[in-house]
Each structure stands twice: as C-alpha cells, then as structure tokens.
Amino acid sequence: MSPSLEKILSEIEQLTPEEQLTVMGHLVERMKKHITQAQPKRNWSDLKVMALSAIR
C-alpha cells in the first residue's frame, strides 16, 4: 500500500461515521461514472445479435 493511501485511510478513520459515509458516497459516484464511461453504449441491433447468439 502506498504511503499516500495509508495517510488517506488513516485520516478517514478519524472522521465521524456520517463523514465516512459521505466519503463512501463520493467514491461510489466516481466509480459509477467510471464504469458507465468505460462500457460502450449498445444499440438495439447489437443487443439483437447478442441475444440470437446466446440462443444458438
């Protein structure tokens, strides 16, 4: 674990439970955006091909 991550985690431990939830919420939202951006949008014809392939 990097020293900067250790410092951040140590500082988070000193926060109130409500503040820790705020940190968690912030991280969850960042990850949602990252995951959404990383996955290409599918159109209906792509989904149809995928569904037909799965059936066969």
MARMIZA-253814 format. One record per residue (C-alpha): residue number from 0; residue in one letter; x, z, y. Coordinates in steps of 0.2 Angstrom, whole numbers, plus 5000, padded with zeros to 4 digits. Each point is the difference from the previous one (the first is absolute). Example, Ala and Ser with C-alpha at 12.3 -4.5 7.8 and 13.67 -1.06 7.14 Angstrom:
BEGIN
   i aa    x    z    y
   0  A 5062 5039 4978
   1  S 5006 4997 5017
***
This chain:
BEGIN
   i aa    x    z    y
   0  M 5000 5000 5000
   1  S 5007 4995 5017
   2  P 5004 5014 5013
   3  S 4987 4993 5012
   4  L 4987 5001 4987
   5  E 5004 5018 4995
   6  K 4999 5005 5019
   7  I 4983 4991 5002
   8  L 4993 5009 4984
   9  S 5007 5016 5006
  10  E 4992 4998 5017
  11  I 4983 4995 4992
  12  E 5000 5016 4989
  13  Q 5001 5010 5017
  14  L 4984 4992 5006
  15  T 4982 5007 4998
  16  P 4990 4994 4986
  17  E 4989 4990 5012
  18  E 5016 4992 5008
  19  Q 5006 4996 4982
  20  L 4984 4991 4997
  21  T 5002 4990 5016
  22  V 5017 4995 4994
  23  M 4993 4995 4983
  24  G 4986 4990 5008
  25  H 5012 4991 5011
  26  L 5011 4995 4985
  27  V 4984 4995 4990
  28  E 4995 4988 5014
  29  R 5017 4993 5002
  30  M 5001 4996 4981
  31  K 4982 4992 5000
  32  K 5006 4988 5014
  33  H 5016 4997 4990
  34  I 4991 4996 4984
  35  T 4986 4990 5009
  36  Q 5013 4989 5008
  37  A 5011 4998 4985
  38  Q 4985 4993 4989
  39  P 4995 4982 5005
  40  K 4982 4997 5003
  41  R 4991 4991 4986
  42  N 4987 4987 5003
  43  W 4985 4997 4989
  44  S 5008 4985 4991
  45  D 5015 5011 4995
  46  L 4989 5014 4994
  47  K 4990 4987 4990
  48  V 5016 4993 4991
  49  M 5006 5018 4997
  50  A 4983 5005 4992
  51  L 4999 4984 4989
  52  S 5018 5003 4994
  53  A 4995 5018 4995
  54  I 4985 4994 4990
  55  R 5010 4987 4990
***
